[in-house]
Amino acid sequence: MRLYRLMRKPPWFLSVSTWIRKDDNPIKAGTEARNPKNIILLEAQYGSLSTKLKMILPLAKMFKSILVNMRKSAKSIIHNPKIGKRRISLKDLEGLEKIAKENGVSTLGYTKVNPNHIFKNFEILYDNAIMLTMEMDKNLMAKGEGQESMNEIMRTYDGLGRVVNIMADYLRSKGYNCHASPAFGGDINTVPTAQDAGLGCIGKNGILISPEFGPSLRLAAVFVDIENLPFSKENEHEWITDFCESCNLCVKNCPAQAIYTKPTYNDQGGRVFIDPLKCIDPFSKGCSMCVTSCVFTSGKYDKIKSVYEQKNERASH
C-alpha cells in the first residue's frame, strides 16, 4: 500500500480548515484540482532508513521550526480583523515588500488563484495571492546528494515558513485580512500559481524557472482579499516551455530517470512532470540534479533567450 496516499491533508492541528468558520466563505478546490504529494510519507516508505536518519537528524531543529510555523500559519487566521480593508495603500504595500525582502524573500508577484491550483479537499480563505520566491544557493545545490544540499533545501522551506507569518502579522497590524501558506505543507500548487503571477515559467522538470535564479528556488504564498494588488496581466517567460522541449538536460541528468520526456496527465487532467516514486529516494539524500543541470541555473537568462530567439528567427527564413 502506498502510505503517502493515506494522508492527503496535514493533521488537524496544522490544517487551516480547523480554524475556518462557517461565515468565512472559503474558496474550495476546483473540479480539476489534484491531490498533494505527502513528501514525509513518501520518504518514510521508500529508500534506505539509515540514510534517511543520517540526513534528517541534523535537521531536527529546523523541522521543529517548520512545524511550529505551519501551525501558526493555520491558527493565526483567527486574528484576522474580518471586516478588513479591501484596498491597500502604496505605503503599506511598499512596507510589506520591504519586510519580505528583509526576511529573505527574493521576488514577489501577484495573481488571482485558479481554484484548480488549490489541492483537492483543501480550502483557502481568500483567492488573491501574493506569491514569494526564495533563492537556494546554487553553489550548495551543485554539491549534489549530501547533507549540504539537503540543508539548503530545508533552509528555504523554513525561511519561507517564517516569512509568510511575518508578512501576515504585518498585514493584520495594518487592518488587512490574510491567510499565510508556507512552502512546506501549503494549500496550493505554488508552481503554476507563481507562473500565473509572472514570476517565471514551468520547466520540463516541473519546477518554476525564474529569470533571476532558474529553478534554484522555493515558493510560498500569502492569500488576501485586497482588491487593488498589482496583479500580473501577462507572462513574458512562456517561451521557456518551447525551449525545454529541445533542451532535455534535466531529463538526461536525472539519476533516477524520474523526469518524463513528455509530461503525462493525472486523473484530473493536470500535467505531471516527475515520477515521485522514482524521485523520492535520491531526493531524500539531497539530490538536486533537476536544479543544477538546468541551463537557467547559470543566471544567464537574457543570453539564453537571445540565442533562442536568433535560432527561431533563422529557422523561420
Secondary structure in CASP SS format (residue, H / E / C, confidence):
PFRMAT SS
TARGET T0000
AUTHOR 0000-0000-0000
METHOD secondary structure of the structure
MODEL  1
M C 1.00
R C 1.00
L H 1.00
Y H 1.00
R H 1.00
L C 1.00
M C 1.00
R C 1.00
K C 1.00
P C 1.00
P C 1.00
W H 1.00
F H 1.00
L H 1.00
S C 1.00
V H 1.00
S H 1.00
T H 1.00
W C 1.00
I C 1.00
R C 1.00
K H 1.00
D H 1.00
D H 1.00
N C 1.00
P C 1.00
I E 1.00
K E 1.00
A C 1.00
G C 1.00
T C 1.00
E C 1.00
A C 1.00
R C 1.00
N C 1.00
P C 1.00
K C 1.00
N C 1.00
I H 1.00
I H 1.00
L H 1.00
L H 1.00
E H 1.00
A H 1.00
Q H 1.00
Y C 1.00
G C 1.00
S C 1.00
L H 1.00
S H 1.00
T H 1.00
K H 1.00
L H 1.00
K H 1.00
M H 1.00
I H 1.00
L H 1.00
P H 1.00
L H 1.00
A H 1.00
K H 1.00
M H 1.00
F H 1.00
K H 1.00
S H 1.00
I H 1.00
L H 1.00
V H 1.00
N H 1.00
M H 1.00
R H 1.00
K H 1.00
S H 1.00
A H 1.00
K H 1.00
S H 1.00
I H 1.00
I H 1.00
H H 1.00
N C 1.00
P C 1.00
K C 1.00
I C 1.00
G C 1.00
K C 1.00
R C 1.00
R C 1.00
I C 1.00
S C 1.00
L H 1.00
K H 1.00
D H 1.00
L H 1.00
E H 1.00
G H 1.00
L H 1.00
E H 1.00
K H 1.00
I H 1.00
A H 1.00
K H 1.00
E H 1.00
N C 1.00
G C 1.00
V C 1.00
S C 1.00
T E 1.00
L E 1.00
G E 1.00
Y E 1.00
T E 1.00
K E 1.00
V C 1.00
N C 1.00
P H 1.00
N H 1.00
H H 1.00
I E 1.00
F C 1.00
K C 1.00
N C 1.00
F C 1.00
E E 1.00
I E 1.00
L C 1.00
Y C 1.00
D C 1.00
N E 1.00
A E 1.00
I E 1.00
M E 1.00
L E 1.00
T E 1.00
M E 1.00
E E 1.00
M C 1.00
D C 1.00
K H 1.00
N H 1.00
L H 1.00
M H 1.00
A C 1.00
K C 1.00
G C 1.00
E C 1.00
G C 1.00
Q H 1.00
E H 1.00
S H 1.00
M H 1.00
N H 1.00
E H 1.00
I H 1.00
M H 1.00
R H 1.00
T H 1.00
Y H 1.00
D H 1.00
G H 1.00
L H 1.00
G H 1.00
R H 1.00
V H 1.00
V H 1.00
N H 1.00
I H 1.00
M H 1.00
A H 1.00
D H 1.00
Y H 1.00
L H 1.00
R H 1.00
S H 1.00
K C 1.00
G C 1.00
Y C 1.00
N C 1.00
C E 1.00
H E 1.00
A E 1.00
S E 1.00
P C 1.00
A C 1.00
F C 1.00
G C 1.00
G C 1.00
D C 1.00
I E 1.00
N C 1.00
T H 1.00
V H 1.00
P H 1.00
T H 1.00
A H 1.00
Q H 1.00
D H 1.00
A C 1.00
G C 1.00
L C 1.00
G C 1.00
C E 1.00
I E 1.00
G C 1.00
K C 1.00
N C 1.00
G C 1.00
I C 1.00
L E 1.00
I E 1.00
S E 1.00
P C 1.00
E C 1.00
F C 1.00
G E 1.00
P C 1.00
S C 1.00
L E 1.00
R E 1.00
L E 1.00
A E 1.00
A E 1.00
V E 1.00
F E 1.00
V E 1.00
D C 1.00
I C 1.00
E C 1.00
N C 1.00
L C 1.00
P C 1.00
F C 1.00
S C 1.00
K C 1.00
E C 1.00
N C 1.00
E C 1.00
H C 1.00
E C 1.00
W H 1.00
I H 1.00
T H 1.00
D H 1.00
F H 1.00
C H 1.00
E H 1.00
S H 1.00
C H 1.00
N C 1.00
L H 1.00
C H 1.00
V H 1.00
K H 1.00
N H 1.00
C C 1.00
P C 1.00
A C 1.00
Q C 1.00
A C 1.00
I E 1.00
Y E 1.00
T E 1.00
K E 1.00
P E 1.00
T E 1.00
Y E 1.00
N C 1.00
D C 1.00
Q C 1.00
G C 1.00
G C 1.00
R E 1.00
V E 1.00
F E 1.00
I E 1.00
D C 1.00
P H 1.00
L H 1.00
K H 1.00
C H 1.00
I H 1.00
D H 1.00
P H 1.00
F H 1.00
S H 1.00
K C 1.00
G C 1.00
C C 1.00
S C 1.00
M H 1.00
C H 1.00
V H 1.00
T H 1.00
S C 1.00
C C 1.00
V H 1.00
F H 1.00
T H 1.00
S H 1.00
G C 1.00
K C 1.00
Y H 1.00
D H 1.00
K H 1.00
I H 1.00
K H 1.00
S H 1.00
V H 1.00
Y H 1.00
E H 1.00
Q H 1.00
K H 1.00
N H 1.00
E H 1.00
R H 1.00
A H 1.00
S H 1.00
H C 1.00
END
